[in-house]
Amino acid sequence: MRKKGLLLSVLLVVAMVFGPIQANAAGKGEIFGAKDKAMTITSLNNNEFVIDNEGSATKLYLGIAVESGTVTEYTTTLKFNNSNFTYRATTTESGWTKTETKNEDGSVTLTFKNANGISTGKHLVATVSLRVDSAAPSTDKCTITLSTDETPDTPVPATTPKCKVEDGIYYDADGEEVTKEEYEKSCSATNPETGAFLPVAVIGLGLAVVVGLFFATKNNKMYQV
């Protein structure tokens, strides 16, 4: 039993020193256009989509095909190559919100967000309504170019290394470039390769417990002889 207690103490110290490991996975997806909500005809693997003149009912359906991870946000810009077709409005599917920017060249930039995120598969996101000039021929068509921007579920901000040595440069606890001596003074309890903080007091306490259990086990065996 004392051996088990000793082992558990060692494991506890290791767990406290290194702590939990966390990983952030980015979602990857492809934006596409479709002719209907069932997404039977899409622009998947092609960033251009052709729509017909259907008068006031002219629409483009937007979706995203998620390849991996979870996507919570993406941005696309729609460009119209026929001046008879112009942007009118966008309505989103349940769970999605949008912001839009109308650009000077007639294109529109749309950003969609979903608080819960979407995972692998094709997902309908929004319906884009277009305005068609009344003088446009009934057989008129418009090619719409969709940007292929990809947005991760959790954007990772740029960070300044702290208590690390990278490319021969020393960074202190505030992320400032310092000399080796200043680095050692500021980061004396830090691993220079990983920057992981080592709680000295916790290590000392943990080792004291381990040593105490070791000698207690040894003394107990001596009394049993």
N, C-alpha and C positions, 0 to 999 in steps of 0.2 A: 504493500500500500504506500510506503514511504517513497519507493522508487517511482510510483505513478505520480505522487505529489511533486516529486522533484522534476519529472518530465513536464508536467502541466505548468509548473512555475517557469521553466525555461521557455516553453511555448508562449506563455503569457507575456514574458519580457519581450520576445521577438515580435509578437503582435503589436505591443504597445510602441515599440521602437519604429517599426516600419509602417504601421497604420494600414488603413484600407487602400486598395489600389482602385482608381477610377479611370474609366475610358469613355471618351466622347466620340460617338460614331456619327459621321456626316451622312445625310441622305443625298442620294443622287437620282435625278430624274430627267426626263426629256419632255419638253413642252410640245404639244401638237394641236392641230385644228381638226375639226370634224364637221360633217354635213348634217348630222342629227345627234340627238341625245344618246342614242344607242351606240354611237361611235363606230358605225359599220364601215364608213369610209373616212380615213384619217390621213393626215400628213406625217404620220410617224416615220421616222428615218428620212424625212425630207422637210426642210424648213420653209417650203412654199406650199400654199393651198389655194386652189381655184374655186371661186364661188360663182353661181349664176345670178342673173338679174331676176329677183323674185319680187320686185317692187318694194312695198313697205314691209314685206315679210322676209326680206333678205337678212340672213343671220349667219354667224360663224360660231361654232361651239368650241370652247377651249378646254383642254384636259391636260393631264400630266401622267406620264407612265413612269412609275417609280421602279428603279432598277435595284436599289439597295438602301438599307437604313430607313429612316423616317423623315419625310419632308414636311415642314411647317410653313414654308414661305418660298415664293419664287416670283421673278419679274420677267416680263416679256414686252417687247416693243413690236407693234403691228404696223407694217408699212403697206400702203395701197398703191398699186402701180397703174390704176385707172382713175382719173380725176372725176369720173361719173359716180364713183363710190366713195363715200366719206363716213367717218365714224359718227355714230349717234349716241349709243349708251351701252353699258354692260351691267348685267344682273348676275349675281353669284348663286351658287348652289348652297344648300344648308351647311352651316359650319364654316363658311368662308367669308372673309371680308376683303374689300379691295380699296386701293387708292389709284387714281389715274392722273396722268399728265398729258395734256394735248401739246404736241410739239409743233414748231413753226412750219415744218415740212409736211404737215398733214398727218403724220404718224401719231400713234398714241402709245404711251408706256403704262403698262398695268402691273401693279404689284398685288399679289394675292397672299393672304395669310390664313392659316388654320391652326387654332390653338391646340387641338388634339393631335394634329399631324396625320399623314397618310403613309401607308406602307406599300409593299410590293403590289404591282398591278396597275391597270389603267383606271383613272378617276376623272369624272367630269367635274369641272370647276366653275365654269361660267358660260353665259350666252352673250355674245356680242351682236348688237343690232346695228345695221348699216343703213345709211340714207342713200338712195339711188336717184340721180337726176331724172326728172320726168321726161326729158328729151332723149334719154339713153335708149338704144334699141333693146327690144325684148330679149334678143340673143346675146346681149352684152355680157361680158365676163370680167372678173377682176382677180388678179393674182395677189394674194396677201402673203407677205414675207413675215415669218415669225422669228424673232431672235432666239438663239439657242442658249440663253443664259441658264445656268444651274445655280440654285441657292441651297446651301446646307441647312438642316433642321435647327442647328444651333451655331450661328456664326462665331468663329473663334477669333477673339481680338488679339492683336499683336501684343506680346508681353516682353518686358525687359527682364533678362536673367538676373536673379538675385542669389548672392552667395554661390556663384558659379565661375568656372574658368572655361571660357569659350574662345577658341582660336588664339590662345595665348593672352587673352585679355581677362583681367580680374574684375569681378563685379562684387560690390559689398552688399549688405543687407537691404540697402535702399535702391539697388540696381544701378549705382553709379560706378563708373570706371575708376579703379584705384590701383595703387601699387600693390605688390605682393605682400609687403609688410602690413599695409592698411587692411588688405583683404583678410589676412590671418587674424588680425585683431578684431575685425568686425564679425568674422565668420568662424571663430575658433571651434564652435560646436556644430559645424556644418560639413557635410561631405562635399568636397570640391568638384566631384564629378557629376553628382546628381542634384546638388543643392538641397537635398532632403535634410530637414532639421532633425538633429538627434537630441532628444530630451535627456540631458545628462542626469538630472535628478532622478528621472524614472529609471534609467539604466542602473544607476547606483543602488536605488532601492530594490530593484529586481534582483540584481546580483547578490545583494545582502541576504535576500530571502533564500536564494538558491544555495549560497554558502552555508547559511544557518541550517537548512534542511540536510545538507550533506553531512555536516558535523554531528547533527542530532542523530542521523541514521548510523553514523560510524560509532558514536558513543553507545547507542542502544545495542549494537552488535557486541561491543566490548563487555557490557554488563551481562550479556547472555552467555558469554564463554564460561 
